[in-house]
Amino acid sequence: MLAYAITDPTTLDFDTLKKDLVNFRAKASMIAYRDKQALEYASNAKQFLKYAHGFERVLLHGDYVLAAKLGADGVHLKSTQFADIQKAKELGLFVVMSTHTLEEAKKAERLAADMLTYSPVFDTPNKGEAVGLEALKKVVESVDIPVLALGGMVTQAQIDACTAVGAEGFASIRYFCKDGFTY
């Protein structure tokens, strides 16, 4: 099962970056640096990539040009960035695509994304109504690329329920903030 940590300013502190990444590595096999508000995103991304060792893949969020320039393994594209999938692939990047509907999931596959997140599976702050496990199962059964459940993942029971309906794993921000994290 793939455990994909998505960082944000509440889960990653650049003053304690090395320690934070050790904590993430204890639970995650893949990680993405995400900060939608940082004015210094590019310099933070460079520092993040310098210390993010030991993950199956290390991605940046949204900026495929920067991801390629800095040598990230890939990019996690927003659901508004379908047109960027091919551009990112041409730069040799692994592409994870955010999706929220079955149609978006099929489109991500058609456009050659390597993997997708489908969300929000469970209730999560500011993300709209949860789609639930049946919708996740339908997406998993309808595409041939790996699907990661995203949205509201905070317990092992939720993760187990998602893998039981066929998800390759899960992605989360909050799940990785427990058990020893100081946020």
Secondary structure, DSSP 8 states (H G I E B T S, - for coil): -EEEEE--TTT--GGGHHHHHHHHHTT-SEEEE--SS-TTHHHHHHHHHHH--S-SEEEEES-HHHHHHHT-SEEEE-TT-GGGHHHHHHTT-EEEEEE-SHHHHHHHHHTT-SEEEE--SS--TTS-S--HHHHHHHHHHH-SS-EEEESS--SHHHHHHHHHTT-SEEEESGGGG-SS---
